[in-house]
Amino acid sequence: MDELTQRRRLLILTICCMSLLIVSLDNTVLNVALPSMRRDLHASVAGMQWTIDAYTLVLASLLMLAGSTADRIGRRKVFTAGVVLFTAGSVLCSLAPSLGWLIAFRMIQAVGGSMLNPVAMSIITNTFTEPKERARAIGVWGAVVGISMAAGPLIGGLLVDSVGWRSIFWINLPVGLLALVLTLRYIPESRADHPRRPDPVGQLLIMGLLGSVTFGIIEAPAAGLRSPLILGCALVAASSLAGLLAYESRRAEPLIDPRFFRSAPFSGATVIAVSAFAALSGFLFLNTLYLQDVRGLGALDAGLYMLPMAAFAFLCAPVSGRLVATRGPRLPLLVAGVTMGASGLLFAAFSAESSTAMLFCGYVLFGIGFGLVNAPITNTAVSGMPRAQAGVAAAVASTSRQTGGALGVAIVGAVLAAGMTGGSGSAADFVSAARPAWWIITVCGLLVLCVGFATSGSWARETALRTARALEPQSGPAARTGASPRQ
C-alpha cells in the first residue's frame, strides 16, 4: 500500500476516533457534574439516573438500526447525520431550563450518538481489512475511551467549578464541527453489497425490552416491587423478549441474526460487554456521589482523585490491542476480569473508602481491567463476520456496551437509593448502602473472567469458524473479513 493511501487510512481512523471521543467524553464529564446538576435542578437520585439512562437507553435501542441503515444507504451519510444531531443535542442540553428538558435533550443527543460508534466501527472494519492491522486500529480506538476517562473528569471538574455544569456540553461543539468538516472531505461513501431490509417490528421489540427493564429497575425503590407500574414493566419486558425471539428467528433478514450467537466468542463478547460496562457505569456513579457528597470534594478535586483509574485505562488500551493482534483475546480478558473483580472486592469487603491508599489502589486496578477489556470485545464482535453485515455486528457490540451502561446505573442507583431510604444521609449510611452495589460490581468482574476464559479457547474458535461458514452463503466468500485463527 502506497504512502498516500496509508495516510488516508490513518486520517479516517482519526475521524472515527473523534466521534468516539465526543460520545465517551460526554459520559465521563456528565458523571462529575451530577452532584452540581442535582442541586441546581433539585433532582433526586432517580432523576440523576435518568440523565444518564435516558441517553444510554435511546442509544442502545437505536444502535442496530443505525448500523443496518448505514450498511444500506451509506455509512458516510449516516455518520454525518449523527455528528450533526449529537452536536445540536449538546447545545440544547446546555440550554435546558429543567430536569425534564435536560432528559429530553439528552435523548436527542443519543439519536445522534447511535449513528456514530457502530458506523465508525463499520468504517474501520472496511478500511483495515487485515486482521492484525485491524486489531491494532481497534486498540487505538479503545485508547480513546481511556483518553476520555482521563480528560473527562478533569475537564468536567474544571468547567463545573469555574463556569457551571451547563458548560460541560459546550466542549462537544468544536470537536463535532471539526469531525463534520473532516468527514465530508476525507471519508469515502461505502455501503454493503447486500444490505439487510428494515425490521421495524424487531426494532420496536428491542426498545420495549430495554426500556421496560431499565424503567422498572430505576423506579422500583420508590414504587415498590409489587406495584402495578413495576409489574407492568416486567410483563412488557417478558412479552418483548418472547416476541423478539419468536419473530426474529422466522425472518429471512432479521435485525439481529440469531446465527451470530452460535459463535461462542461473539456471544461471550456480548456478555462481557454488558458486564464490563455495567461495572464501569456503576463504578463512576458511586464514586462521583461518594467523593463529592460524602467527602465534600469539589468537582475538579473529584476528577483528580479518579485520575489514576483513567490513566491506567488509557495506558492499557493500546497494550490490549497489541495483545489481541499477537496472542488473541484470552490473556487481556483474564487479566481484566481479575483486576476489575479485585477492585470491586476492595470496596465491598475491605471498605476501601476508609483509606486513601486503598481507594487509589481500587482505582488503579479498575483502570487496568477496563483498559484491557475493550479491544477484545470489539475485535471479537467484528472478526469473522461478513463485511456486508459489519455495521450490524459492530452495533451488537456497541448495544451490549450501552445496555450494560444503562443497567449498571439503574441497578447500582436502585440499590443505593433503597439502602439510603430512612437513613440520616451520613457518610456511614452511604458506605453501608453502597456495599451491596460494590458486590454487584465484583460479580461483573468475575463474569468477565469466567466468560472470557470459556469463550476464548479452541472449542470457541471452532464455533466461530462454523458460524462464519453458515453466514458465508448469504454474503459470498468475498465479503468475509478473513479473521485469523486466533480471533
Disulfide bonds with the S-S distance in Angstrom:
none
